[in-house]
Amino acid sequence: MEQSILEPATLEETRDLVAEAVLDGKTLEIMGAGSKRGLGRPVRAERVLSTRRLEGVDLYEPAELVMSAGVGTPMATIQATLAERGQELAFEPADYGVIFDHEPGVQTIGGVFAANLSGPRRLKVGAARDHLLGVTCVTGRGEVIRAGGRVVKNVTGYDLCKLLAGSHGTLAVMTRVIFKVLPRAETSATLLVRGADEQRLLAALRLAMNSSFEVSGAALLPILAAGRSKVAMLRKPVRLQAALRLEGPPPSVAHRIDALQQLLAEDGGLGFERLDANDTATLWAEIRDLKLLSPALPLWRLSMPPSVAATLSEWIGQMSAEHLYDWSGGLVWLALKPAWAGEADLIRRALADHGGHATLIRAAYEVRERVPVFEPQPLALAALTRRVKESFDPKHILNPGRMYAEV
């Protein structure tokens, strides 16, 4: 089916195009730069509404730590603007350009919040939705809503910012977002921990996270992942190793990394090395953007309590040697052989008794059509999801079926 592409440049144009689609009964695929078009179930829509022309930073107050931008603004623009003032998006969103075969930096700020993308620092500063202060959007009724930020007009009963973040364009078309920014750390360093198996290294990550040393990244790199890094120290020789990042003023980082190594060394038998700020930046960008896993394999995202990761590590290793632990074990990336990509029941059964869930991030089109991409919801939650969808988009014209077949 050939799709016509609509490219509004203003809020008013967006409202009119959505209202027209409502009247015509035409479905819309909502898309920014298209860098995450392969994320979620395939959308079968008659038209594409692209938000790329809704771009530009319209408010930036460094002293107030706030920025406002059109949702089509490329992340490269946002990051460059913030870098000029020594600031950043603290939740360091992943750039899915690598895993979906797009150029890096093309994804938009709207896409980041629509998918609620958060990187390794999430365990310290929270998710993308925690940094979203305000939003302007057009619902599937063709109505304009403004919430949060400087103009408050919330829909009764909903925290609209939290609701839209992670909704993948199924509830409303965001046109403008207001978000919190933070100063960039003066320096950073990474403590590499070696000389033990996955269970013991995962325990070391949890111990570090429970310490007072303000760790801002805690990952475990199996041999295949470590071998793909551009950081020489991880490859000579290639070994299973844990990585712990610390950030802040140089004297503070130096003191805390010494104290953290001393704490972990009490367990005995572990080896340690350190990465400077440059290698630290390289490594954590690789972890954030999933550059340490094969770009050709289907990819599952497993979420679980960090304490469960050690319990399931043997099963994870049996599923695939291509895996990576982040968030001290609370997030596991699992790259499977294509023949195993659709084994959703097998994967979810393994997590079900441990309070975990799984999302299929990358797979062939036909697999994403057949397999529930997002974790199936309990009946009560599924009913609530349908009611929310009905209240925002009663005719189901916005990204129909992107998250769940019935919505």
C-alpha positions as CSV (number, residue, x, y, z in Angstrom):
1,M,0.0,0.0,0.0
2,E,1.5,3.3,-1.1
3,Q,1.5,5.9,1.7
4,S,1.1,9.6,1.3
5,I,3.5,11.6,3.5
6,L,2.2,14.6,5.4
7,E,4.8,17.1,6.8
8,P,3.3,19.8,8.9
9,A,5.5,22.7,9.9
10,T,3.4,24.2,12.7
11,L,1.1,23.0,15.5
12,E,-1.9,24.4,13.6
13,E,-1.0,22.4,10.5
14,T,-0.6,19.3,12.6
15,R,-4.0,19.8,14.2
16,D,-5.7,20.3,10.9
17,L,-4.1,17.2,9.3
18,V,-5.0,15.0,12.2
19,A,-8.6,16.4,12.2
20,E,-8.8,15.7,8.5
21,A,-7.7,12.1,9.0
22,V,-10.3,11.7,11.7
23,L,-13.0,12.9,9.4
24,D,-11.8,10.8,6.5
25,G,-11.3,7.7,8.7
26,K,-7.7,7.5,7.5
27,T,-5.0,5.9,9.8
28,L,-1.7,7.7,10.4
29,E,1.8,6.4,11.0
30,I,3.5,9.0,13.2
31,M,7.2,9.3,12.5
32,G,10.1,11.6,13.1
33,A,13.4,10.8,11.4
34,G,12.4,7.2,11.0
35,S,15.4,5.9,13.0
36,K,13.1,3.8,15.2
37,R,10.6,2.7,12.6
38,G,11.6,-0.9,13.1
39,L,10.8,-0.7,16.8
40,G,7.5,-2.2,17.8
41,R,4.9,-4.0,15.7
42,P,4.6,-3.0,12.1
43,V,2.1,-0.2,11.5
44,R,-0.3,-0.6,8.6
45,A,-1.4,3.0,8.0
46,E,-2.7,4.8,4.9
47,R,-0.7,8.0,5.5
48,V,2.5,8.9,7.2
49,L,2.6,12.0,9.3
50,S,6.2,13.1,9.6
51,T,7.2,15.6,12.4
52,R,10.6,16.4,11.0
53,R,9.6,20.0,10.0
54,L,8.5,20.7,13.6
55,E,12.1,21.5,14.5
56,G,14.1,24.2,16.3
57,V,15.1,25.1,19.8
58,D,12.7,27.8,20.9
59,L,13.7,28.2,24.5
60,Y,17.0,27.5,26.3
61,E,17.8,28.9,29.7
62,P,21.1,27.4,30.9
63,A,20.8,29.0,34.3
64,E,17.3,27.5,34.8
65,L,18.4,24.1,33.3
66,V,15.5,24.0,30.9
67,M,15.1,23.7,27.1
68,S,12.1,23.6,24.8
69,A,12.2,22.3,21.2
70,G,10.1,21.2,18.4
71,V,9.8,17.4,18.4
72,G,11.5,17.2,14.9
73,T,14.7,18.7,16.2
74,P,17.6,16.3,15.6
75,M,19.4,15.0,18.7
76,A,22.6,16.1,17.2
77,T,21.3,19.7,17.3
78,I,20.1,19.4,20.9
79,Q,23.4,17.9,22.0
80,A,25.6,20.4,20.2
81,T,23.6,23.3,21.7
82,L,23.9,21.9,25.2
83,A,27.6,21.1,24.8
84,E,28.3,24.8,24.1
85,R,27.2,25.6,27.6
86,G,28.7,22.5,29.3
87,Q,25.3,20.8,29.7
88,E,23.7,17.6,28.6
89,L,20.6,15.3,28.8
90,A,21.5,13.5,32.0
91,F,19.6,10.3,31.0
92,E,21.9,10.0,28.0
93,P,19.4,8.5,25.5
94,A,20.6,5.7,23.3
95,D,21.0,6.4,19.6
96,Y,19.3,3.5,17.8
97,G,20.9,4.5,14.5
98,V,23.3,1.6,14.9
99,I,20.8,-1.2,15.6
100,F,18.3,0.0,13.0
101,D,21.0,0.7,10.3
102,H,20.6,4.5,10.3
103,E,23.2,7.2,10.5
104,P,24.0,8.3,14.1
105,G,22.6,11.6,15.4
106,V,19.5,11.7,13.1
107,Q,17.0,10.6,15.7
108,T,14.8,13.4,17.0
109,I,14.1,14.7,20.5
110,G,10.4,13.8,20.0
111,G,11.4,10.2,19.2
112,V,13.5,10.0,22.3
113,F,10.6,10.9,24.5
114,A,8.0,8.9,22.5
115,A,10.1,5.8,23.0
116,N,11.3,6.8,26.6
117,L,14.9,6.0,25.7
118,S,17.4,6.0,28.5
119,G,21.0,5.0,28.6
120,P,23.4,3.7,31.3
121,R,22.9,6.6,33.6
122,R,19.2,5.8,34.1
123,L,20.0,3.9,37.3
124,K,21.2,7.2,38.9
125,V,19.1,10.0,37.3
126,G,15.9,8.2,36.2
127,A,14.3,7.6,32.8
128,A,13.6,10.0,30.0
129,R,10.1,10.6,31.2
130,D,11.4,11.8,34.5
131,H,13.1,14.7,32.6
132,L,10.1,15.7,30.5
133,L,8.6,18.9,32.0
134,G,6.0,19.8,29.4
135,V,4.5,18.8,26.1
136,T,2.2,20.2,23.4
137,C,0.4,17.6,21.4
138,V,-2.6,16.9,19.1
139,T,-4.8,14.0,20.2
140,G,-6.5,11.5,17.9
141,R,-9.6,13.6,18.3
142,G,-7.8,16.5,16.6
143,E,-7.6,18.5,19.8
144,V,-4.6,20.5,21.0
145,I,-3.4,19.8,24.6
146,R,-0.7,21.6,26.5
147,A,0.5,20.2,29.7
148,G,3.3,20.9,32.2
149,G,6.1,23.3,31.7
150,R,5.2,27.0,31.6
151,V,1.6,26.5,30.6
152,V,-0.3,24.0,32.6
153,K,-3.5,22.5,31.1
154,N,-3.5,18.9,32.2
155,V,-6.2,16.4,31.4
156,T,-7.9,15.5,34.6
157,G,-6.7,12.2,36.0
158,Y,-3.6,11.9,33.8
159,D,0.0,13.0,34.2
160,L,0.2,13.7,30.5
161,C,4.0,14.0,30.3
162,K,4.5,10.6,31.9
163,L,1.7,9.1,29.9
164,L,3.0,10.2,26.5
165,A,6.6,9.2,27.2
166,G,6.9,5.6,26.0
167,S,3.5,5.6,24.3
168,H,5.3,5.4,20.8
169,G,2.9,7.9,19.2
170,T,-0.2,5.8,19.8
171,L,-2.1,8.4,21.9
172,A,-1.2,11.8,20.4
173,V,1.2,13.6,18.1
174,M,3.6,15.5,20.2
175,T,4.7,18.8,18.5
176,R,6.8,20.5,21.2
177,V,8.6,19.3,24.4
178,I,10.0,21.1,27.4
179,F,12.7,19.2,29.3
180,K,15.2,19.4,32.0
181,V,19.0,19.6,31.3
182,L,21.9,19.3,33.7
183,P,25.6,20.3,33.8
184,R,28.0,17.9,32.3
185,A,30.4,16.2,34.7
186,E,33.8,17.8,34.9
187,T,35.5,14.4,34.4
188,S,34.8,10.7,34.5
189,A,36.7,7.4,35.0
190,T,35.8,3.7,34.8
191,L,36.9,0.9,37.1
192,L,37.2,-2.4,35.3
193,V,36.8,-5.5,37.5
194,R,38.0,-8.9,36.4
195,G,39.0,-12.3,37.6
196,A,35.6,-13.9,38.4
197,D,32.5,-15.5,36.7
198,E,29.3,-13.6,35.8
199,Q,27.6,-14.3,39.1
200,R,30.4,-12.9,41.2
201,L,30.9,-9.8,38.9
202,L,27.2,-9.1,39.0
203,A,27.4,-9.2,42.8
204,A,30.3,-6.7,42.6
205,L,28.1,-4.4,40.5
206,R,25.3,-4.5,43.0
207,L,27.7,-3.9,45.9
208,A,29.0,-0.8,44.1
209,M,25.6,0.5,43.4
210,N,24.6,0.1,47.1
211,S,27.7,2.0,48.2
212,S,27.9,5.8,48.8
213,F,30.3,6.3,45.8
214,E,27.6,7.6,43.4
215,V,28.3,5.1,40.6
216,S,26.7,6.4,37.3
217,G,27.2,3.3,35.2
218,A,27.3,-0.4,36.0
219,A,27.7,-2.9,33.2
220,L,29.1,-6.4,32.7
221,L,30.7,-7.2,29.4
222,P,31.0,-10.8,28.3
223,I,34.0,-11.8,26.1
224,L,32.3,-11.2,22.8
225,A,31.1,-7.8,23.8
226,A,34.4,-6.7,25.3
227,G,36.2,-7.8,22.1
228,R,34.1,-5.4,20.0
229,S,35.1,-2.3,22.0
230,K,37.4,0.3,20.5
231,V,39.0,0.7,24.0
232,A,42.3,-1.2,23.8
233,M,42.4,-2.1,27.5
234,L,39.3,-4.2,27.1
235,R,40.8,-6.2,24.3
236,K,44.4,-7.0,25.6
237,P,43.5,-9.7,26.4
238,V,39.8,-10.0,26.0
239,R,38.2,-11.1,29.2
240,L,34.8,-11.1,31.0
241,Q,34.8,-7.9,33.0
242,A,32.6,-5.5,34.9
243,A,32.7,-1.8,34.3
244,L,31.8,0.9,36.9
245,R,31.7,4.6,35.9
246,L,32.2,7.5,38.3
247,E,31.7,11.2,37.3
248,G,32.2,14.6,38.9
249,P,35.0,17.0,39.9
250,P,38.5,15.4,39.4
251,P,39.4,15.2,43.1
252,S,36.1,13.6,44.0
253,V,36.3,11.0,41.1
254,A,39.9,10.1,42.2
255,H,38.9,9.6,45.8
256,R,35.8,7.6,45.1
257,I,37.4,5.3,42.5
258,D,40.2,4.5,45.1
259,A,37.6,3.8,47.8
260,L,35.4,1.7,45.4
261,Q,38.4,-0.5,44.4
262,Q,39.3,-0.9,48.1
263,L,35.7,-2.0,48.9
264,L,35.5,-4.5,46.1
265,A,39.0,-5.9,46.8
266,E,37.9,-7.0,50.2
267,D,36.2,-10.0,48.6
268,G,39.6,-11.2,47.3
269,G,40.8,-12.6,44.0
270,L,39.6,-9.8,41.8
271,G,41.7,-7.8,39.4
272,F,41.3,-4.1,38.6
273,E,42.2,-1.6,35.9
274,R,41.1,1.9,35.2
275,L,40.0,3.9,32.1
276,D,40.7,7.6,31.8
277,A,38.0,10.1,30.7
278,N,38.5,9.6,27.0
279,D,38.3,5.8,27.1
280,T,35.4,6.1,29.6
281,A,33.4,8.2,27.1
282,T,34.1,5.8,24.3
283,L,33.1,2.7,26.3
284,W,29.9,4.1,27.7
285,A,28.8,5.4,24.3
286,E,29.4,1.8,23.0
287,I,27.3,0.4,25.8
288,R,24.6,3.0,25.4
289,D,24.2,2.6,21.6
290,L,24.6,-1.2,21.7
291,K,27.7,-1.2,19.5
292,L,29.1,-4.2,21.4
293,L,26.6,-6.6,20.1
294,S,26.3,-8.0,16.5
295,P,24.3,-5.6,14.3
296,A,22.9,-8.5,12.3
297,L,21.1,-10.5,15.0
298,P,17.6,-10.1,16.4
299,L,17.7,-8.3,19.7
300,W,15.7,-8.8,22.9
301,R,15.6,-6.4,25.9
302,L,15.2,-8.1,29.2
303,S,14.2,-6.1,32.3
304,M,14.5,-7.7,35.8
305,P,15.5,-6.9,39.3
306,P,19.3,-6.7,39.4
307,S,19.4,-9.5,42.0
308,V,17.8,-11.8,39.5
309,A,20.4,-11.4,36.8
310,A,22.9,-13.7,38.6
311,T,20.2,-16.3,39.0
312,L,19.4,-16.3,35.3
313,S,23.0,-15.8,34.0
314,E,23.5,-19.5,33.2
315,W,20.2,-19.5,31.2
316,I,21.1,-16.2,29.5
317,G,24.5,-17.7,28.5
318,Q,22.8,-20.8,27.1
319,M,20.4,-18.7,25.0
320,S,23.3,-16.8,23.4
321,A,26.9,-15.8,24.0
322,E,25.9,-12.4,22.5
323,H,24.6,-10.6,25.5
324,L,25.3,-7.6,27.6
325,Y,24.3,-6.5,31.2
326,D,23.6,-2.9,32.1
327,W,22.0,-1.1,35.1
328,S,24.0,-3.5,37.4
329,G,22.0,-6.4,35.9
330,G,18.6,-4.8,35.7
331,L,18.8,-4.6,32.0
332,V,20.1,-7.5,29.7
333,W,20.5,-7.2,26.0
334,L,20.2,-10.6,24.3
335,A,21.1,-11.1,20.7
336,L,19.7,-14.4,19.3
337,K,20.2,-16.4,16.2
338,P,17.4,-15.5,13.7
339,A,15.7,-18.9,14.1
340,W,15.3,-18.1,17.9
341,A,14.1,-14.5,17.4
342,G,10.4,-15.4,17.8
343,E,10.8,-17.5,21.0
344,A,8.8,-15.0,23.0
345,D,7.0,-17.6,25.1
346,L,10.3,-19.3,26.0
347,I,12.0,-16.1,27.0
348,R,9.0,-14.7,28.9
349,R,8.4,-17.9,30.8
350,A,12.0,-17.8,32.1
351,L,11.4,-14.2,33.5
352,A,7.9,-14.6,34.7
353,D,8.7,-16.1,38.1
354,H,11.3,-13.5,38.8
355,G,9.4,-10.3,38.2
356,G,11.0,-9.6,34.8
357,H,9.7,-8.8,31.4
358,A,11.0,-8.8,27.8
359,T,10.6,-6.6,24.7
360,L,11.6,-7.6,21.2
361,I,13.6,-4.6,20.0
362,R,14.9,-5.8,16.6
363,A,13.7,-8.6,14.3
364,A,12.4,-9.2,10.8
365,Y,9.1,-7.6,9.7
366,E,7.3,-10.9,9.7
367,V,8.5,-11.8,13.1
368,R,7.3,-8.5,14.6
369,E,3.9,-9.1,12.9
370,R,3.6,-12.6,14.5
371,V,5.2,-12.1,18.0
372,P,3.9,-9.9,20.8
373,V,6.7,-7.3,20.7
374,F,5.9,-5.7,24.0
375,E,5.2,-7.7,27.2
376,P,1.6,-8.9,27.1
377,Q,-0.4,-7.1,29.8
378,P,-2.5,-8.6,32.5
379,L,-6.3,-8.4,31.8
380,A,-6.9,-5.4,34.1
381,L,-4.0,-3.4,32.8
382,A,-4.9,-4.3,29.1
383,A,-8.4,-3.0,29.8
384,L,-7.0,0.2,31.2
385,T,-4.7,0.6,28.2
386,R,-7.7,0.3,25.9
387,R,-9.6,2.9,27.9
388,V,-6.8,5.4,27.7
389,K,-6.4,4.8,24.0
390,E,-10.2,5.3,23.5
391,S,-10.0,8.6,25.5
392,F,-7.2,10.0,23.4
393,D,-7.8,8.3,20.0
394,P,-11.2,6.8,19.8
395,K,-11.0,6.0,16.1
396,H,-7.6,4.3,16.5
397,I,-6.0,6.4,13.7
398,L,-2.6,7.1,15.4
399,N,0.0,4.4,15.0
400,P,-2.6,1.6,15.1
401,G,-1.2,-1.6,16.4
402,R,2.3,-0.2,17.1
403,M,2.4,-1.6,20.7
404,Y,-0.5,-4.1,20.9
405,A,-2.6,-5.5,18.1
406,E,-5.9,-4.4,19.5
407,V,-4.8,-0.7,20.1
